[in-house]
Amino acid sequence: MKIWNLNLRPHRVAASISDFMSSLVGVGFSRSEPYICFGASLNGQLTAVEMKPEFLEPLIQSRFSSDEKEERDVEHEIYFRNFASGFNKAFQLAQKLKNGSKFEPALHILELCYERIPPDPEAEPLTTNITAAKTFEEDLKQYSYFIPPNFPEYLSKPAEPAITGKIELLKLSLELFKFVHQNAGDELLERSKEICDLIQNNPDSIANDVLVQVLETTSTHDYLRSLQFAQDLGEIFKTKNKWNDFIPIAKSVLRPTIYENGSEKPSTQITAALSNANDILDQIDFLKEATKLQWSANPQDEDELIPFYEGHRPKLILSASLQRIFLNALLQRHQYNKFYNYSFSLLKIVEGFEFQAYLSKALKTEWFARLQDYVQECQVGLQTSSDQPWETVKYYDSVIEIVKILETCEALPSSVTSYLPPNLKQLTLDLENALLELKKVNTASSNKTKVQANKEAKRLANEIDSVIKGKMVNKQWKKEVSGLLSMLKSF
């Protein structure tokens, strides 16, 4: 009876048992002791051969250098099917490698604890004998180095369920760390359901800092899916009464918030806000839905952005990014009275925080410049050539918007209160000239427009009346607003 070593070339006989009295008719391994082999001869002679460690040691294939003693020790234990001690050693060594940020080596060690997947019986057959021989050799190396497929449990003492559970969690954690360091956000999102299921079964299974890094990575690949992932995790932590464990994750998702203070220590305001699970989940959901509208290619969705904010926003939006989006949407759609009222109410809330400095600077610089552009565009539009006076009509409401800024805003920057009144005076003159030109066209026989100057003037006057109704016009610009109103009522 001969035992062959197929691992080394040239293939050679590793052992030969020749004390049979007659021809060998059958061989087989023990069903209880994997290293005992039986041989039966023609005359009924039965011989048991035990392959002891000193015999097997030279046959162990190692993928580590002689200096990597701990790694080789794990290989040794797994090869001899000492799973109880081998799994413990693998876990401890992988944990040590993980702490040194050696994620790939740690994963390789843990892979030794898993059975290989058997070959697919439906796979297409190999075309040549050479290819088949090469494939068989590679498969043999893999299956003999790791735990082979369908390895019978009775041939070894299994590891404790506790250590196999720890290995499973550590393996997942290592894979997540690997994907984070590779910036493989798509891979992480593919595993989001698996992660949520794991957290559902054991909320302590993955450390908070790992989940924070995972979501920071996924957000750069698919922001909307990442927000849904965060929302799903938040719901799980809430239902498991583990909300405090989700707070670092929520802070990362909503960052930067309006309560950033330039310090690593969170402000009391953000700490208090993050402790409210229902509100934070609403904040994340609002962030997701608002982002969908903002990124939509459908122009109608863009028009829905402001109504969505006004109808669905939380009592206070914590995300500084969302606050900027809303303010810019108001500016883009020339809703300046809402813009200034919202800005100044927000300034009171964020007093002393970084977002206050941002708001104050933007109100004085870029946002003021956009107001100037708006006024100048209106002035140029009202001064359209007299042969097409109907083209000026689309700028009439801009004059009303300027009155709304002056009369309905509780507070305004000094730059605005200095700039608007004199420009309103000039706009009154431009609007009067435009209405007069339109009136000429109305009375001419070649009238090409249905817009009537007197009706437009009356409409505008009524709108101004409704703006200042029951209020006393501010003394700073009473003269300019009254002059505009008198001009319109003269038509």
ZIBEL-V871477 format. One record per pair of residues at least 12 apart in sequence whose ideal C-beta (glycine too) atoms are under 6 Angstrom apart, sorted by sequence separation. I is the first residue (numbers start at 1). J is the second residue. If there is no record, write none. Layout:
BEGIN
i j
I J
I J
END
This chain:
BEGIN
i j
3 15
27 39
36 48
37 49
94 106
234 246
293 305
347 359
62 75
257 270
382 395
2 16
26 40
36 50
381 395
406 420
439 453
24 39
25 40
74 89
94 109
215 230
293 308
438 453
1 17
35 51
74 90
93 109
94 110
24 41
25 42
309 326
378 395
435 453
22 41
23 42
60 79
90 109
22 42
378 398
20 41
22 43
464 485
21 43
90 112
402 424
435 457
1 24
70 93
90 113
230 253
251 274
306 329
21 45
250 274
305 329
20 45
1 27
87 113
188 214
116 143
247 274
461 488
286 314
399 427
460 488
461 489
188 217
189 218
116 146
188 218
250 280
118 149
283 314
294 325
457 488
17 49
115 147
185 217
282 314
287 319
290 322
399 431
116 149
180 213
185 218
189 222
78 112
115 149
176 210
243 277
457 491
74 109
185 220
186 221
283 318
320 355
115 151
169 205
185 221
189 225
196 232
200 236
212 248
173 210
180 217
192 229
199 236
203 240
208 245
212 249
454 491
1 39
176 214
211 249
203 242
238 277
331 370
208 248
212 252
392 434
273 318
234 281
368 415
383 430
375 423
382 430
389 437
382 431
389 438
363 413
379 430
386 437
382 434
389 441
231 284
5 59
7 61
113 167
230 284
425 480
428 483
432 487
421 477
424 480
428 484
110 167
393 451
390 449
421 480
428 487
407 467
110 171
227 288
257 318
390 451
403 464
407 468
258 320
257 320
400 463
404 467
254 318
256 320
396 460
403 467
254 319
336 401
107 174
334 401
337 404
344 411
106 174
337 405
341 409
336 405
340 409
103 174
337 408
406 477
87 159
337 409
340 412
83 156
84 157
103 177
81 156
83 158
84 159
88 163
91 166
103 178
83 159
87 163
91 167
94 170
98 174
61 145
258 350
261 353
262 354
259 353
260 354
258 355
34 155
END
